[in-house]
Each structure stands twice: as C-alpha cells, then as structure tokens.
Amino acid sequence: MIYFLFSTFSIIATDTITKEIGIGSCSKVLGVGFLVPWIDPEYGAVATQSFVNVKFGKLGLELLKLGYSPKEIIDILKSSDSLFELRQVGVLNINGDGYAFTGNKNFPYAGHITSKGYVILGNLLKSENVLKEMEKAFLSNINKPLAERIILSLEAGEKAGGDRRGKQSCVVIVKLKNGGFEGIDDRLVEIRIDDSKQPIEDLKRIYKNWQYEYMLISYIRLSNKNLESNIKYLLQSMKVSKDLSADSYNNIAWELCSRNIFQEVGLEFSLKANKLSPKDANIMDTIAKCYESLGNYKEALNWLEKALNIEKNNNYFKSRIEQIKGLINE
C-alpha cells in the first residue's frame, strides 16, 4: 500500500473562529477519500498523497496531539521513510499553522502552497495554476462556511485543469468538536464521491442538501457566538432557495423555535413548509411552537387545534393544547 499512487490535488483548511477543520481532495483514482484525509478536530489534519504512505496520517495526528509543530512532524515523517522523495504530505494544526512537503520524485506538476489557515498541495497536475486558482477561490469566499469554501477551491482547481489524467473521485470532510449528528461524533460534513464521471458536480449536489439537513442543524444545536455568522449565512441561503422540501423547512424551523433562536425565521420557514404540505399536522405543530416561542399563544393554540383536527386521537397534540391554554390563562 505504501507504493499506491494517489496523485491528487487537496486543500487542508481551518476556521480559527468556528474551530472547524477540514480536507478536500479530488483525483483520477477510485475513492480518494479512502487514504488521503486524516483529521482530529481538536488538534489538526494531515493529507498524505502521491505515492501515498498511509502511516503518515495516523502518525501525523498522534504527533499533533503531542504538541509537535507541522514542520517538526514532517521532519519526523521524513526520518522514518527511506522513500520520502516519492511522497507529498501536508499538515495543518487547529490554530492554522501549516507545513507541506513535495518530494522531488513526484510526477509534475507537483507543488504546494502554505499560508495561515490552509495548505494546498497537488501532484500530476496540469500546471501550477491549479494550486493558484484553488487558493484564489478559497480566499475570495471568506464569509462562507469552511465546507463550502473547500468545495469552491476544489472546483476552481478542476476548472484550471486538475489531475492531468482526468477525474473520478472527490471528498470533503469537515470536523467540529461534537459537530456530528446529534453530537455523537465530530463529523460535521463527510461527503465522498468515490467513482463518478463528474465528481465535483456530484459533490456540490449532495452538499446543497447536506448543508441544511445536517450541517445547519448541528450549528443550531451547538449555537454559540462563534457559529452565529455561519447560521445567519445558511438561513439567508435557505430564504432564497427555490427547491427545498417541506421537511427541510420544517426541520430547521423546529430547531430554531425549540431553542428560542431566530424564531422569526423559524416561523417564516414553518409557514413555507405548510404551503408546500398543507395537511401535515406535524408542520402545524412546528408553526405552533414558533408562535409559542414568540409569545403569541393564541396563534399557537389555533395551529394546534388545526393539527388535532387532522389527527383527532393524537394525545401529544391534546396535551400541547392544554399546555398553551394554561399559558393563555396566566
């Protein structure tokens, strides 16, 4: 496996405000996400590629945990590998300090760019411009969530020529401490396109829904000042979207109103969901929750009664009605 050729272009990046860290890679190989990206959301990330030595991923993360700098880590990796000139590896810590190595036996064009907050590296590329365009796209979208910036960087690299052999697979993984589904793990975004004629397009298509179905819900659940700008960005994006489902609007509305944040937006989305699915009693319950969170108990009662009229034996709706009546009578 040490000799497996994973020629690719990748970006390792972190958002030092939100504490997200991620890797994006594309290549003309099957399943680029299987070997290249290694991430620990508390310490940093490693991308190992070219004639890939997969041991670098695990060892690199262990060294980050021990407090070694990215440069020190790459020096240690070099000392452990007699074939190091075949390798390409990048390391970025959670504070945004990075370092990369491109061996002189990598297939051209091969090179890397390092700066505060990101490392961009690639080999067997059409030209150096691939890396430059990736950097330009990443830096020009600074107000967007990290995952989107990584995808836009990969797209720019592909448009600039990408892997000289063609295209087949892409991956984007972004981790945030407790940012996974219901906080069970740290995987905020994990999208792998392992075998496709249009991997970038597939990546973008899946992310379009992922950002609302999973990422935004995690942001809301973790809601803090560091994530507020990302929440606002995604809520605004939802407002102008024209092809979201009733469930998408309803799920976000429920998260917002049950946590008493951005309740006006939650109400707006729940009413949009109702227009798309006017006989869904659960959506009516969400509308009621939003009115309740805004202190409009009479409207909350009105929508709960509508929900009960559809599901006449629903004990949850009955108990909610009694609860709201109690608030009205206080």
MOFEN-V991021 format. One record per helix or strand of 3 or more residues. SS is the DSSP state (h for helix, s for strand). FROM is the first residue (numbers start at 1). LEN is the number of residues. If there is no record, write none. Layout:
ss=SS from=FROM len=LEN
ss=SS from=FROM len=LEN
//
This chain:
ss=s from=9 len=7
ss=s from=20 len=8
ss=h from=32 len=3
ss=s from=37 len=4
ss=s from=44 len=8
ss=h from=55 len=11
ss=h from=70 len=10
ss=h from=84 len=3
ss=s from=87 len=7
ss=s from=98 len=5
ss=s from=111 len=5
ss=s from=118 len=5
ss=h from=129 len=11
ss=h from=146 len=14
ss=s from=169 len=7
ss=h from=181 len=3
ss=s from=187 len=7
ss=h from=199 len=24
ss=h from=225 len=16
ss=h from=246 len=13
ss=h from=263 len=14
ss=h from=281 len=13
ss=h from=297 len=14
ss=h from=315 len=14
//
